[in-house]
């Protein structure tokens, strides 16, 4: 069960009844964000009157009774692909350039509650429910200098990081067994290495860090975090199949920045093609062997380009006020520069 501050008894009952619907397509959302040492809760999608909804900087990803993800046929939709069509949130969080913003997600169902391999998830909070797929972070500037009213469909999105699959690592034994019993068996299969970004995300307690580029100019921006699940491969006869994109948007104000402006990005509806290898990826046939990170190139692009790493919810290194260039280099894994396919 998802819990929120100041949630009334009625609101809690409503949450329980909706999340129990057998046909619900709500798999999870952003629970909250940690930036500059301050934690901010996400919205309550189940009860509009929750006071938390007036204090959040996280855009409401979807209505509780509606789809919680974007499918390939809508990859061309600038609004759905930006922030799942969400309007502006009422607040903005403050983050220093060079620090990170920790984004905590929560599952809509309790399938993995208390199961091995799901990290240090606080009691009463559901882990994310899928383990195969990507985790990516994009950023766009609110050109009107007010993200609370900015139309994200007009955003120029720049990719900061993507964790697709790391073939030098593999999933933990605990999470592999958990997913087998879900049942949603993990691929790559035993004996073939390959750790999906989403598996690392689940193992980290359904939490991820987004690094704000060092020297980024002060101003108002939206962080677009995208979790791309590949457990239901595309089938031409099934319009509910294909890669599922769960997209959450956090409104931030960057402070203590420099003079670096974002480069020209892309409209959200042009990040991935509807018929791309990403949209139609079949993990069960490929076993993770040929997957290539989709979308535009990372920024900043250099031989030292980094892939953001997970964070443990209980770890003291999650205090972004202690994140500087030196410690950041130690915490993040180096990855070789590669030419990324533009889907």
N, C-alpha and C positions, 0 to 999 in steps of 0.2 A: 504494500500500500504506500502510495506517495503521501508524505505528510508536509504540511506547510504551516508556518507560524500563523496564529490567530484564526485557524480554520475552525469554523463552528461545528457543532454536532451534526447539524443538517448537511453542511458541506462535506463532512467526512462520510456520512451515509451515502450521499450522492456520488462521491468518488468511488466508493466500494461497489455500488450498484452498476455504474457505467463500466468500470474496469472489468467487471465480471461478465459482461455481454459476450456471448459466444462468438459473434462475428466481428468483434472489434478489431480494427486495424491500427490501433494505437500501441506502438511498441516502446515509446519512451520520449523523453524530452530533456531539456536542460533544467537541472534542479537549481543551480546557482553558480556564481562566479566569485573568485577571489582575486582582487586586484589591489595593489599597493597596501596589502595587509588588511583590507576591508572586505568582508563577505557580503554579497548581495544575493538575495533569493530570486529564483525565477518565478514566472507567473503560475497561477493556479488555473489550468485549462478546464477544470471541472466545475468551477464555481466563480462566475464573473464578479460577484459581490465581495469576494475575499479582499480585505484591505491590502494584502500583499501585492495585488495587481496594480495598485496605485504607487508602489514604491520600487518597481522592478525596472531594470535596464535591459532585460531580455525580452525580445519580441515573442508574442504568443505564436508558437509554431503551427498549431492547428486547433480546431475545435474538437472537443473530446469525442464527439460522435462521428467525426469525419476521418478521412485517410491521414495517416501521420507521416507519409513519405511521398516522394515524387518518383514516378516510374518513367521508363525511357520515352514513351510517347509524349511526355511533357518536358523533356529536356530542352526543348526550344522555347519554352515559356519563361520570359524574363522575370515575371512576377513570382511564379512558383519556384523557380530555380534560385531566386535571390534569397528570400526568407520564407519560403512556402506561402507567399502571398500575404504575410503578416504586416499589419500597420505598425507604426512606431510605438515603442514602449514609452512610458511617461518619464523615465529617469535615464541618467547616463552615469557610468562608473569612470573613475579616474585611474589612469595607468601611466607610469613613466616609460619613456622611450628606453629600450634596452632591458626592460623587465619582462616578466611573463604574466599572463592572465591564466589562471587555472579555471577550467570549465568542467563542472561536475554534471554528469548525466544521470538519469534515473530510469529504470525500466517501468513500463506500465503494468506489468504482471510479475508475479512472484515465482516464476518457473525456476529461477536460479538462486533463490534466497538461501543463504547459508551453505551453498554448494562449494566444493573444492575448486580452487583456481580463480575465484571471482574477486580476490583482493580484499582489502580492508574496508568493506562497505558498512556504514553505520547501521545499527539495528533499526528495523522498520523501513529501510530504504531498499528498493529493489535494484539488483544489478542489471546492467544491459543484457539483453537476451540472445544476441547473435555474436558469433565469434569469427566469421569469415567475411573479410572486406577491408575497405580502406578508411583511413581517417585523414581528413585534409582541412587546412585552414586558409581562408582568403580574407582580404581586407579591402574596403572601399572607403573613400572619403565622402563625407556628407557635404556636398558642394554648397548647400545653403547654410552650413555651419550650425545646423540644428537637426541632429539625428532623430529627435522625437517626431519630427514632421517629414523627414526625408523619404522620398519614394525610392525604395531599394531596387526596384525594377530598372531604374535609370543608372544604377551604380556601375562604376568601372572597376571590376573585380581583379585583384592581383593575388596570385597564389603565393602564400608564405611558406607552406610546408605540405608534404603529403607522405604518409606512411602507407605503402601498398603492401608488398610482401617482402620479407627479408629471408632469403634462402640460406643464410648462414645460421639462422636460429630456428627453433621450433616451439610449439605450444607446450605448456606445462602438462605433465601427466594428469594432474588433477582436473584441469579445465577440459582436456581431451575426453576424460571419462565422463565429466559432467555433460558435455555436449552430446556424447554418444547416448546418454540416458535421457536426453531432453524429449524426443530424439531428434538430433540434428548433427549427425556425425561430422567431425571436423576433417577437412581436406586442406593440405596434403595429408595423405594417409601415413600411418606409422612406417618408418623406414625411409620416408622422403622428407627432407628438411623444408621448412617454410613457415614463417611466423607472420600471419596477417596483422596489419595495424590494429584491426578491430579486436583480435585476440589479446594483443598487448594492452589495449584499452580496457578490456574486461578484467584482465589480470591485475590491472592497476586500480581496481575499484571503480571502474567506469568514470575515470577522470583523465583529463588531458591538459597539457600546457600549450598555450599559444604565445610565442615570443614576439614582442613588439620590437620592430627593427631599431637598432641603435641609431641615433641621430635623426629619426623620423621627425618631420616638422610637427610642431604643436598643432592641435586642431581636433575636430570631431570626426570619428570614423565608426564604421560598423565592422565587427569581426564576424565572419560567416564561417561557422564550423560545420563540417559535412561528414557524416558517417555513412559510408556506402556499403550496404550489405549485398552479398552475391550468392546467398544460399538458395535463391529461387530462380534458376536460369531462365533466360528468355525462351518463349515458345510462341511461334507465330499464331497458334490457335488459342492462346490464352492472354488476354490483354491485362491480366493482373500479374504477369510474370516479368522477369528482367531485374536488373540491378535496382535496388531500392535506396534512394537518397534521403536521409534524415538530415534536415538542414535547420540549424539554430543560429540566431543572430543576436549579438551582444553589442550594445551601443556604448562606445568608450570616448573619453576625452584624453588625448595624449598630452602629457606635460613633460617638462624637463627634456624637451627634444632639441633637435638641431635644425639644419637647413635642407634636409633630404626630403624631396617630394616623391610621392608614389609615381611610378611610371604609368604610361597608358595601359589600362587593363582591358578586360573583355566584358561585354554584357553577360549576365548570368546564363541566358539562353543560348550562348554560343560556347560554353565551357566544354561540353561533351555532345557529340552527335547522337541522334536517336538510334542510328544503326551502327554505332561504333563498337569496337571490340569490348570496350568497358560495358556498354549497355547490354550486350549480348553474351557476356562472358559466362562460360559453363565450367564452374570449378570442379565438377565431378568428372568431366571428360579430360580436362587439362591437368588436374591435380596440382595446380599452382605453378606449373613448370614454365609457362611462357607469358605469364601476366606481366604487362608493362604499365607503369603509372600513367594514367590518362591526363588529358587537359593541358593547359599552357605551362610554360617553363616556370620554375621557381624564381622568386625574387627575394633578396638579391641573388643574382647568379654569379658564381665564382667557383674556383677549384675548391674552395673551402665551404661550399654551400652545405647547410646543416638541415637535418631532419629533426623536427621537434620530438621530444621524448615524453613518455608518460610520467606521471608523478604518483607517489603513494599518498593517499589522502591524509595519513597520519604523520607524514614526514615533515621535519622542521624546514627542509629546503623549499617548502611550498610558500614561504613568505617572500613575495615578489620584491619587497623592499630590500632584500638581501641579494637580489640578482644583479650581477654586474657582468661586464664583458668577460672578465677572467673566469669567474665561476661558471658562467654560461657555457664557455667552451668546454669545461670539464664535464658538465652535466649532459651535454648533447652528443649524440653519436655522429661521427664523421661519415659521410657517404660520398662515394665517388661521383664526380660530375658525369652526367650522361645526357645524351640528347633525348628529350622526352617526346613521345609521340603526341602530336596535337590531334585529338580525336575529332 
